[in-house]
Amino acid sequence: MKIGCHVSIAGGIVNAPQRAAELGCEVFQMFTRSPQGGPAPKIDADVIKKFKEEMKKYSQENCYIHAPYYINFASANKSTREASVRAAREELERGSLIEAKYLMTHLGSAKDMSRNEALKVTSSGILAVINGYKGRTEFLLEISAGAGNVIGDTFEELEYIIRNSDDRVGVCIDSAHMFASGYDIKTKEGFSSVLNVIKKNIGTERIKIIHANDSKVGLNEHKDRHDHIGDGKIGESGFKNLIKSFSEVDFILETKPDKVTEDIKKLKEMRNKYGNG
């Protein structure tokens, strides 16, 4: 298990490894483009060479990419879905250039179609992203907090999408999203039940990354509101449960910069106490 956080790419992705190291990261997550839209900065041979040098210089074992926020595989608008497929595929290819291990994406929201229809078009979109892809960066679906009509807030829905797309697809679980979606990872009994649901639907081996975020909202409140470790409604007990059960999975924080270094230190201390290091 390695621990890190999401870092800024201001000035270019080549700056990310140093920023990560300065925060205490062993691994890190980043965008490779603006998450809100616009053209993606070119990743040419010089950028690739410099990025790999910086990764080695600052002892960053792996980097992970978060897909842009505007991706929506569940949109009723065909052009939006097609643009989402193109953007996700581009990010996989860009990730392969810099040897990023994983790309994770949110699935989007279904406002103008039934849940079943949304799951079908989402599955088709994921299949289109993966179809013919030969790169090394792996594609992960992130569980959502279930706000509004957002897709992928249960392990049953994630299982359906993977089963109807491509078995190579993995999963990124976000502790705050899970908790807000009704999965009690805080208590020992609740966490045991959650593990059973995971094993029954996708299998624990499909979970490749954990977004380690406490939650400003309570269990089953269906809002995406991250908090610092131990400051939110999940509390340190939830992260103890996660570390014990997923000791081989890297943890990535997505908390605010004011205390993210403290969050990293807390998780490292908990890893040393409850994990396998």
C-alpha positions in Angstrom: 0.0 0.0 0.0 1.3 3.4 -1.0 -0.3 6.7 0.0 -0.6 10.0 -1.9 -3.1 12.6 -3.0 -4.4 14.5 -6.0 -1.9 17.2 -7.1 -2.0 20.2 -9.4 -0.5 20.2 -12.9 -0.2 24.0 -13.1 2.7 24.7 -15.5 2.5 21.2 -17.0 2.3 17.6 -15.9 6.1 17.6 -15.5 5.7 19.6 -12.3 3.4 17.0 -10.6 6.0 14.6 -9.3 7.9 17.3 -7.3 4.6 18.7 -5.9 3.6 15.2 -4.8 6.9 14.6 -3.1 6.7 17.9 -1.3 3.3 16.9 0.2 4.7 13.5 1.3 3.2 11.4 -1.4 4.5 8.0 -2.4 2.2 7.9 -5.4 -0.2 10.6 -6.8 -3.2 11.4 -8.9 -3.5 14.2 -11.4 -5.5 15.5 -14.4 -3.6 15.6 -17.7 -5.9 18.4 -19.0 -8.4 20.9 -17.6 -11.2 18.9 -15.9 -13.8 21.4 -17.1 -13.1 21.3 -20.8 -10.9 22.6 -23.6 -8.1 21.0 -25.6 -5.6 18.7 -24.0 -2.0 19.9 -23.8 0.2 17.9 -26.0 2.3 15.1 -24.5 5.3 14.9 -26.8 8.6 13.1 -26.5 10.2 15.9 -24.5 7.3 15.9 -22.0 7.4 12.1 -21.7 11.2 12.1 -21.1 11.0 14.9 -18.5 8.0 13.5 -16.7 9.7 10.1 -16.3 12.9 11.7 -15.1 10.9 13.7 -12.5 9.1 10.5 -11.4 12.4 8.9 -10.7 14.0 11.9 -9.1 11.2 12.4 -6.6 10.7 8.7 -5.9 7.1 8.5 -7.0 6.3 4.8 -7.6 3.2 5.3 -9.7 0.9 8.1 -11.0 -2.8 7.8 -11.6 -5.0 10.0 -13.8 -8.5 11.3 -13.1 -10.7 11.7 -16.2 -12.3 15.2 -16.8 -15.5 16.0 -14.9 -17.5 16.7 -18.0 -17.6 13.0 -19.1 -21.1 11.7 -19.1 -21.7 8.2 -20.5 -25.3 8.3 -19.3 -26.4 11.4 -21.1 -29.5 11.3 -23.3 -27.6 13.4 -25.8 -25.7 11.1 -28.2 -23.1 13.7 -29.1 -22.3 14.1 -25.4 -21.9 10.3 -25.0 -19.6 10.1 -28.0 -17.5 13.0 -26.8 -17.2 11.3 -23.5 -16.0 8.1 -25.1 -13.4 10.1 -27.2 -12.1 12.0 -24.1 -11.8 8.8 -22.0 -10.0 6.9 -24.8 -7.7 9.9 -25.3 -6.9 9.9 -21.6 -6.1 6.2 -21.7 -3.7 6.7 -24.6 -2.1 9.8 -22.9 -1.7 7.8 -19.7 0.0 5.0 -21.6 2.5 7.5 -23.0 3.7 8.5 -19.5 3.2 5.0 -18.0 0.3 6.0 -15.7 -1.0 2.9 -14.0 -4.7 3.7 -13.9 -7.3 6.1 -15.3 -10.5 6.5 -13.2 -13.7 8.2 -14.4 -17.0 9.2 -13.0 -19.8 7.7 -15.1 -22.2 10.6 -15.4 -25.9 11.4 -14.8 -29.1 10.1 -16.5 -31.6 13.0 -16.4 -33.8 12.1 -19.4 -34.0 8.3 -19.5 -34.9 5.4 -17.3 -32.2 3.9 -15.0 -32.2 0.7 -17.1 -31.7 2.7 -20.3 -28.9 4.7 -18.7 -27.1 1.6 -17.5 -27.3 0.1 -21.0 -25.9 3.2 -22.8 -23.2 3.6 -20.1 -22.1 0.0 -20.6 -22.0 0.6 -24.4 -19.9 3.7 -23.8 -17.4 1.9 -21.6 -17.1 -0.9 -24.2 -16.5 1.7 -26.9 -13.6 3.2 -24.8 -11.9 -0.1 -24.4 -12.6 -1.6 -27.8 -9.3 -2.0 -29.7 -7.3 -0.3 -26.9 -3.8 -1.8 -26.6 -2.2 0.5 -24.1 -0.9 -0.2 -20.6 -3.0 2.2 -18.5 -5.9 0.4 -17.0 -9.5 1.8 -17.0 -11.3 2.2 -13.6 -14.9 3.1 -12.8 -15.4 5.2 -9.7 -18.4 4.5 -7.4 -20.5 7.6 -7.0 -22.3 9.3 -4.1 -25.6 8.8 -5.7 -26.7 12.4 -5.9 -29.6 13.0 -8.2 -29.6 10.7 -11.2 -25.8 9.9 -11.1 -25.0 6.4 -12.3 -22.8 3.9 -10.5 -23.6 4.5 -6.9 -24.0 0.7 -6.0 -21.8 -2.3 -6.6 -24.7 -3.9 -8.4 -24.7 -1.2 -11.0 -20.9 -1.3 -11.4 -21.1 -5.1 -11.8 -23.8 -4.7 -14.5 -21.7 -2.1 -16.4 -18.6 -4.2 -16.3 -20.4 -7.4 -17.2 -21.9 -5.7 -20.2 -18.7 -3.9 -21.4 -15.3 -5.4 -20.8 -13.9 -7.6 -18.1 -10.6 -5.7 -18.1 -12.3 -2.7 -16.4 -11.5 -2.2 -12.7 -13.1 -0.2 -9.9 -12.0 2.8 -7.8 -13.9 3.1 -4.5 -14.2 6.5 -2.8 -14.8 6.2 0.9 -16.9 9.4 1.0 -19.0 8.3 -2.0 -19.6 4.9 -0.6 -20.6 6.2 2.8 -23.0 8.8 1.2 -24.5 6.0 -1.0 -25.4 4.0 2.1 -22.4 1.7 2.6 -21.5 1.7 6.3 -17.7 1.4 6.3 -17.5 3.1 9.7 -18.5 0.3 12.0 -17.0 -3.2 12.2 -20.4 -4.9 11.5 -21.3 -2.5 8.7 -18.0 -2.9 7.0 -18.2 -6.7 7.1 -21.6 -6.4 5.3 -20.1 -4.0 2.7 -17.2 -6.5 2.0 -19.8 -9.2 1.4 -21.6 -7.0 -1.1 -18.3 -6.3 -2.9 -17.3 -9.9 -3.0 -20.7 -11.0 -4.3 -20.8 -8.4 -7.1 -17.4 -7.3 -8.4 -14.9 -9.2 -6.2 -12.3 -7.4 -4.0 -9.6 -8.1 -6.6 -11.2 -5.7 -9.0 -10.7 -2.8 -6.6 -7.5 -1.1 -7.8 -7.5 2.3 -6.0 -9.1 3.8 -3.0 -9.9 7.5 -2.8 -9.5 8.0 0.9 -11.8 10.9 1.9 -13.8 11.5 5.0 -17.4 12.7 4.5 -19.1 16.0 5.6 -22.4 14.2 5.2 -23.9 11.2 7.0 -24.6 7.7 5.9 -27.0 7.4 3.0 -27.3 11.2 2.5 -26.3 11.0 -1.2 -24.1 14.1 -1.4 -20.4 14.3 -2.5 -18.8 16.3 0.2 -15.2 15.4 1.1 -13.7 16.1 4.5 -10.2 15.6 6.1 -9.4 12.2 7.7 -11.0 12.0 11.1 -12.9 15.3 10.8 -16.0 13.9 9.1 -18.8 11.5 9.6 -16.8 8.4 8.8 -14.1 9.0 11.3 -10.8 7.2 11.6 -12.5 3.9 12.3 -13.6 3.7 8.7 -10.1 4.1 7.4 -8.8 1.5 9.8 -11.3 -0.9 8.3 -10.2 -0.1 4.8 -6.5 -0.3 5.5 -7.0 -3.7 7.2 -9.0 -5.2 4.3 -7.2 -3.5 1.3 -3.6 -3.5 2.5 -2.3 -4.1 -1.1 -4.3 -1.2 -2.6 -2.9 2.4 -2.9 -4.8 5.2 -1.1 -5.3 8.6 -2.8 -6.5 11.6 -0.8 -8.8 14.2 -2.5 -9.0 16.6 0.4 -8.3 20.3 0.5 -4.7 21.6 0.4 -4.8 23.2 3.8 -4.6 19.9 5.6 -3.8 17.3 3.0 -0.2 16.8 4.3 -1.7 16.1 7.7 -4.1 13.6 6.1 -1.2 11.8 4.4 0.7 11.6 7.7 -2.4 10.2 9.4 -2.9 7.5 6.8 0.7 6.5 6.9 0.5 6.1 10.7 -2.6 4.0 10.4 -0.9 1.9 7.7 2.0 1.3 9.9 -0.3 0.2 12.7 -3.0 -1.7 10.9 -1.6 -2.6 7.5 1.3 -4.4 6.1 3.3 -1.3 5.2 
